[in-house]
Amino acid sequence: MKSIKTYNLVIILLAFTFTGCDDNLDLEPEQSLTPEAALGSANNIRNLLVGTYDLAGQNEIFAGSYNLASELIANTEELAWRGTYQGPAEFNRKEITTGNGFVADYWITSYAVSNQVNLILENLEKFEEEEEAARVQGEAKFLRAAVYFDLLRFFALPYKAEGGNSQMGVPIVTMGVSDASQIVFPPRNTVEEGYDFVIQDLKDAIANLPESNPIASFYANKFAAKALLARVYFQQGNYPRALEASNFVIENSPFSLTEDFAGAFNNDGDSTEDIFAWQITTQDGLNDMNEYWATREFGGRSLTGDVTIEAPYFEVFNDEEDDRSSFFYEGNGTLSTTKWQNQFAIIPFLRLAEMHLIRAESNFRLDSSLGAAPVDDINTLRERAGAPILSSVTLIEILEERKRELAFEGFALHDAKRLKQSIDGLAFDANSLVLPIPQREMDANTNLEQNPGYTN
Amino acid sequence: MKPKLHGILTLIIAFVVQIGFAQQQTVTGTVTDENGLPLPGVNIIIKGTSTGVQTDFDGYYLIEPSQGDILVFSFIGYSRTEIPVANQNTIDVTLNTDASVLDEVLVVGYGTSSRRTLTDNIASISADEINEVPVPSLQSALVGKAAGVQITQVNGKVESGIKIRVRGVSTISSSQDPLYVIDGIPLINSDENINDSPINPLISLNPNDIASIEILKDASSAAIYGARGSNGVVLITTKRGKSGATKISLNTSYGWSEETNRRDFLNTEEYVELFTEAYLNAGFTQEDAFADFNSFAENEVDWREGSVDTDWQDFAFVDGSVSDLNLNASGGSEKTQFFLSLGYNNTVGIIRGNDLERYNFRSNVDHQVSEKFKLGVTSSIAKTQINRLANDNSFATPLQSIAQIPFTRPYLDNGLPNPNTLYYNFLNQEVNAENKTSIWRLNANVFAEYQIIPSLSFRSELGYDLNVQTAETFDGRLTESQSVGGFAETQSVQNEKYVINNYFTYYTLLGENTNLEATAGMSFEDDKRKAQFVQGQGFPSDDLRTVNSAAEIVGGGSSRTAFTFISYFARTNLTILDKYLLKGSIRYDGSSRFGVDEQYGFFPAFSGGWIVSEEDFLMDSETFSLLKLRASWGVTGNADIGNFASRSLFGGASYNGRPALNPSQLGDSSLKWENTIQYDIGVDFGLLKNRISGSFDYYNKTTNDLLLNEPIPSTSGFTNITRNVGEIQNTGLELVIDTKNIVSDDLKWSSSFNIAYNDNEVTNLPGGDIISAQNIVQEGEVLGSLFMVEFAGADPENGDALFVRNTLNDDGSRDRSLTNNFNEATRVVLGSPFPDIIAGFTNNLYYKNVDFSFTFQGQWGSSIYNTGGRFQSASADYFDNQSSDQLDRWQEPGDITDVPEARLFGANGTQSSSRYLQESDFIRLRNITLGYSLPSSFTKKINIDRLRIYFTAINLLTFTDYDGFDPESTYDVDANSNINVGNAFYSAPPAKTMTVGVNFEF
C-alpha cells in the first residue's frame, strides 16, 4: 500500500541519511611521522642525527649568516656593505636593533639544533651496538657544542681570560622537547657555565668519536671535535690547552694543507685540508657565503658583491707574490673575494690552516715550540701561498698572518675581542658589539634579561 | 459477515487511498498586472511543496494541484498572492505592484526562506547587480553592496587575492575567509600560488552565471554550517532555466584600463641635487658623488645634463584592457528546464606582463521525472590561464623598478634591457622569463528530490569540486638566475572535494495559525589534495624553457594530504499567526583536523521575530508598512587550519644527499574548534508604503578558544605551537536604507545606502603580546594593530630624525620627550589596519529607455604601513630613487620639516617608525553605468527582444589623502597572513577601467 511503501521509504532514507562515517575522521599525515615513530627506532635516530647536520649547516647560521655578523661588526674600512638588507647594514654600522631578522634566525636555528641533539641523546638506548651509540653521542655533542659556542661569542660580553665570567651568557637547555607539555622558560646561564658546557660536550665528543667516521668522511670525527676545542680554548685565552689541542690535530690527523691556497676553497667535496666542512650541493643547502660575497655573475645578489673588499684590507700584505693578496676578482669596479665564488661549494668550518695559526701563536705566547717553532708554522702557510718565507716572527706578524689567511671566514669579531682591540672607536667589550637577545625571544620568555644597551 | 468485511475493507482502502492519492486537477489561468498586461515569468508554487511552474509570454500557466492546495503567485516587484484551490479549473490572477523587497525568496543553508519571515541577518545581492561588471573575479562585483561586509582587493595584479570580511575579523590563526558554497556544495577555497603572491581561488567562476548571492552574516543563519560558519557564509546560486520560450542572451564588452594612481619620484635633476647633498652631509666629497654617478650612468651627460631621465613607472605600468563575452540560453518545458552558458574573458593587467584569459561553460538542467520526483544537475567547467608576475618582494616585480636611478636607461640602443642598472632590471623578465599558471575548475553536482508525502520531501545532493592548477616558471640567463644558467620550476596541484548532503524537509500546519517547517539531515565532505613539483637548472638555450631541457634536476617532490567532515543538522521554523516567528537549529560537526580528545562540536542557534506591523494596532498604519523586530543568538565554529595542527610531527629532510629526519611541528592533542558566539538584535522597517525601507542591526560576536600559533621560546627547538587561547570580540552596528525616490511611468529612481561600524578588540590573550614585524596582537587593541616607534620629524637644529621615547613612567603615563637615538624609543600602537566604518551607496535611475546607476564605497579608520618606505623615502640613505617628498629635507638649522637631513648611508630615520605610517581612509566611485535600450518596437522588427548599449566604469574616481599608490594596494606576500595586515611594499594599485558593451536578448 502506498502509505506502507511511504513509511518504508522514509525509514530507508532515514537510515541512509544518518549512517555515521566516523572512521573517516581518522586520517594520518602522509609526509610526517609522529614522535613515537620518529624517536622509536635506531634507524630513525640515525635519521635525526643526519637531520641535525642539515639544521646546523643551514644558511641562517654556519652556512653564511653568522659569518656576516662577525665580519661586518668588526669592520671599519676593509669591507663595504653594498647590499640592500637592513640586518647586515645594522651590523656594519654597529647599531643593531632587537628586531634584526638575522639575529633572530641565529638564535632560533641554534636552539633548534640544540633541541634535536637533546632528543637524540635521550634516545641512545635504541641503538643495539655500544659503538654506534657512542659515535652518535659524539657527533651530536660536537654539533651542540658548535652552536652554543657561537651563541656565547655573539650574544654575551667577551670571555675574560682571567676568569670570574659571571656576565650573562645564554640559556643552556639539555632536555629535548617533542610534546607541548615539555615547554619551559629558561633564564640565562652565565658565560662561565656556558663555556664549561661547551668544553664538556667537546671532551665527551673526543672520547666517543672514532678518528674517521665510518658512515661518511664528511661527518664529525675525533679530530673535528679536537679542532673545535682548540678554537674554544684559544678564544678563552687558554693558550696551553689550545696549544695541546691544535698540536694533536696537526700531528695525528690525516689532514694536510692543500698544495696551493686556491685549492682550499670552491670545492665540491672536502679537500685534504678540511677537518670539517658544511656540505652543499645544487639540491641541498644554501651557500650564503656566496650569496653575500659573490657578484651576481657567480650567484650573488647584485652586480657587485653585497660585501666588497676595499683598499685598506690590502695593507696587511707586504709581498706581491703572496697568492692570498690576489685571490680576488672584479665586479663592476669593486673587488670580491674568490673564497666564496662557487655557488655550490662546501663551506669549510674547521681547516688545518687555523690549527697552524693557533699553534704558532700559542707557542709564541708561551715561549715554546711544541710540534714546531712559531716561525715554522707561519712559514708553512706562507710557502703554500707562494709568499716568501720569514726568518723570524713577532706577535704582530703572527696576527697579520691570521688576517691574510683567515680573512672573510668569520673570525674577525672574535679575534678582535680576544685581542682586546677596539673597533671604530668602540672598546672591545662595548655593549654595541654584542648582539641583542632577539625581540621575539624577549617577548616569548619573560625570564630572559636583555643585554645592556638595548631597550625596545 | 464477508460482505460487511469486504465493505469495511473497501472503505479503509478508499480512505487510505484517499490519503495516499490526493485528488488531482488541472488548473490554468492568466496572470496580469494592474493594467491588464500579461506578466510572463511569474512563479506559481503549490504552497508547502517545491512544485511550481511559471507563466509564459502571454501570462498563461498550467499547474496540477490537488483540491485544498494553496497556489502562491509571486514575482519580484509585485505583491505575493495566495489562492486556495477548490473546484475551479481556471484561476486568473491580477498582481499588484508592491516593490517591496520583503517578498524576496532567499536561499539559506539547505533550503529557502522568504525575507518576510526571516529572523536572521542575511544580505542578498541579485544578478543585475553582479552581471555586467567586467572584472574577472566575482567578489569585486559585491563591493559596497552589503552592510558590514568588507571586500578589498589585495593589489592590482589581475589574479590577486580578494579578501571578504564579514563583520570584522574574528580569528587570529585560522582562515578569515567566509565559507563559499555554490548551489549547496562548499567550494575549495585554497590559494595554490607557488611564488608567495596569492591567486584568488574563485577566479575561475563566471560572474555572469550567478543568479543571486546571499551572505549569511549572523550566527543564526550561519550556524547551519556549524564549524565553518564563524566568518559568515557566502551562498552562491547559479542561474537555472524556467519553463517557457527559450531566451538567448549575448553580452559583449571591451574596456580600457590604467592604474588608479601613480606616485611622484625624483627626476634626474632632483636626484643629482639630493644625492650630491647627501654625499656631502655624510662626509664624502662632491668628487666622490660624481664618480659614483658616473659609475651608474652610461655617459656623464646622462646625469649632468639630464639627457637620460627615466620615470620607471612608465615601464612598470602598461595600458590594460578587458574583453568579455557571454552567451547563455535558458528555457524549457514544464518538465525539463535548462540553463546553458559560455563565457570568455581576457583581462590584460595594468602592470607589465600580467594578463588572464578565462573560458567558462555551464550547463544546469532540472527535470521533473514524475510529480513527486525531481532530478537535476548543475555543472560547470572553466579554464583560466594567467601570465603572472613575481611577488612584491622580488627585484623582478615591475613596481620595484621605482627604486632604479632616473638617469639609467631601461633599454639599450639595440632594444635589449639595460643590464647595468642599480637593481636587477625587471624588463629582462619580458625577454627572458615566463611565469604561467593554468587552472582547470570543474564543479558538478546532481540532486534528487522526492516528495514522500506532500508535507515531507527528501533531497539528496552529491557534489564534486575539482581544482587543478599547474604553474610553470622559467628564468633565463639574463635574469637573476644567470649564475646557474637558467632555472625552471613546474608545480601541479590537484585538489578534489566531494560532498554528500542528505536531508528531509517537512512543512505542516499546526492548528489553524501555525506554520511549521523543519529540516534535518547530514553532510559528509572529503577533500584530497595532491601536489608535485620539479626544478631544473642549466639550460643550453633560453628558447628551451621546460624542465626537460635542464642539465640538472635540482629539486622535486610530491605530497598528499586530506581532511574530512561529518555533520548532522536540524532546523525548525515556526510562523504563528503570520506575525510571530521562531527558529532554532543545531549542528553537530566532526572533523579529522582536530585533536583526538576533542573531535566533535555542537553548534546551536535560536532566533525570533515579531512582525509588529501585522498587529491590529499597526495594521492600518499609514506610516509603517512594515515593522519587524528580530533577535538571534548562535554558536558557530572555525575549523580552517592545517590538517594536522594538533599533532607533533617529524618530517623528512636530507643532508648532502643522505636522508634525514627533522622535527617539524609541536602539537597539542586537546586542540579544538574556535567558538564564536554571536547575538544580533535588529529592526526591519518599511515606511510610506515601503517607499523607504531598511533595517538596523546591532551585533556582538565573541570568539574564544582562538586557535593561535602561540610563540614559545625558541630554546624549546620550536618557535610556536598551535593552541586554543585567547578571545576576540567584534561589536557593531549596521544600517541599510533603501528608498524609492521617484516612481513614475517614465522615471524611476531608487537608492540604497548601507553603513556599518565595527569595533574589533582582542579581549583576552593569555600568552601575552604576539608581535610580528609592525603588527601586534595585544589585549585591548584591534587585532593586528600597527605597532612601532613614533616618528617626530627632523630636529630643527641638526636635521637628525627624532622619535618620541614613549617609555612608560611609573604613574602609567608615557614619556613624550624626543630623542634621536632609535634604541631609546619604545614601540606603541599607532593605528589599525581595519576600518571602523565601511559604507556603500548605490543609485539606480531609469528614464524611458535609459538606465543609469552608480555605486560609491567608502572606508574610514584604517591605516597602512609602507614597509618599502625605508628604501623609498629614506633621506637618500642608499642609491634607490626617492619619493618627491624627500626634497623637503632639512637643510640648515631652523628648518622645520618632517623629512630628516639627506645623508648617504646615514640611516637617518630609516628605521621602522611611523614615518612610514599613514591613514588610508577613502571614498571611491566603484562603478558607474549608463545604458540605453533600443525601443522594443524597433528591435522586435529584427527579431531581437532587447538590445542595450552601455558604458561602465570601475574605480573611476578615488578620493583619499593616502599618498601611497592606493589604499587597496598591499603587500601580496602578507596577503594570507592574519596578523601582518595593512602593510604595503612596492604593491601595485588596482586598475581603473572604462568599458563599452552591448547586450542582446533574443
Interface residues (C-beta under 8 A of the other chain):
Chain A: M1 K2 S3 T6 L9 V10 L13 L14 F16 T17 F18 G20 C21 D22 N24 L25 D26 L27 P29 E30 Q31 S32 L33 T34 P35 A37 A38 N44 N47 L48 L49 V50 G51 Y53 D54 L55 G57 T84 Q86 A89 R93 E95 T97 G99 W107 I108 Y111 A112 S114 N115 Q116 N118 L119 P171 V173 G176 V177 S178 D179 A180 Q182 I183 V184 F185 P186 A216 F218 Q279 T281 T282 Q283 D284 G285 A294 R296 E297 F298 G299 G300 S302 L303 N332 G333 Q343 Q439 R440 E441 D443 A444 N445 T446 L448 G453 Y454 T455 N456
Chain B: V16 V17 I19 G20 F21 S295 N420 Y423 Y424 Y450 I452 I453 L456 F458 E480 Q482 S483 V484 N502 Y503 F504 G521 M522 F524 D526 Q537 E552 I553 V554 G555 S559 R560 T561 A562 F563 T564 I566 Y568 G590 S591 S592 Q599 N643 F644 R647 S648 L649 F650 G651 G652 A653 S654 Y655 N656 G657 R658 P659 A660 L661 N662 P663 S664 Q665 L666 G667 D668 P711 I712 P713 S714 T715 S716 G717 F718 T719 I721 R723 G768 D769 I770 I771 V789 T807 F822 N823 E824 A825 T826 R827 R870 F871 Y878 A907 T910 Q911 S912
